[in-house]
Amino acid sequence: MTNYLRFPDEDTFKYASITAGLYKEPEGSYIQYTHEHAMDIVGTIYNNDAVLDPETFELITPATQMEG
């Protein structure tokens, strides 16, 4: 079974991880996998709305950040 969780910011994710026992406090790191779970932490995801100059491929407008 695969579950996807989305959080509004890293602080909220960290709080949920501490509550669930998935954060090692002294080391300051997440427990990303055990025999019971595996967790991939994905950073900021962007929409596919960047605008490039078709001839030079220079960035005209950067991609916007997705919510969550």
N, C-alpha and C positions, 0 to 999 in steps of 0.2 A: 504494500500500500504506500502511495506517495501522498504527502501533504505539503502544500505550499503555504507558508506564512509570510505575511507582509506587515511591516511595521512603519510607522510614520517617521521614525528617526532611530539613530543608533542607541540612544539612551533608553528608549522604550524596549528595544530588543535586548539590551543588556539586563534590564530589570526582569524581563520575562525569563531570560536564561538563568539568572541567579535564582529566581523563584522555582524554576524547573530543575535546578541542580546541574545545569549544563555550563557553569562558569566556575573556573578555579580562581578563587579570590586572591591568594598570595601571589600566584604567578601572573594573574591578570590575563588569562587566556580562556578560550572556549573549548569545551570537550566536544570535538566535532564528530567523533565516531566511537562507538563501542559495539559490542555484539548485539545490542538492542536498537541502535539507531545510527544514522549517518546524517550529517548536516553540512550543507554547502552554504557558505555565507557569500552572497552576491552583493556587490556594492551598488552604486548608482546605475540605473538602467535609463537609457535615453530613447526617445521616440525617433522614428525614421523620418525626420522632417528637416534635416539640414539641407541648405541650398548651396550648391557648388557652381562655379562658373563652368559651363560646358566645354570651353576651349582650354582653359588653364588649370581647371580642377582646383582652383583656389576657393577657400571657404568664404561664402558671402554671408550666410546666416547659420549660426551653430544650431545643433540639435537641441531640443528642449528636454528637460528632465521629466521622467514619468513620476507620478505621485507614488508614494509608498516606499 
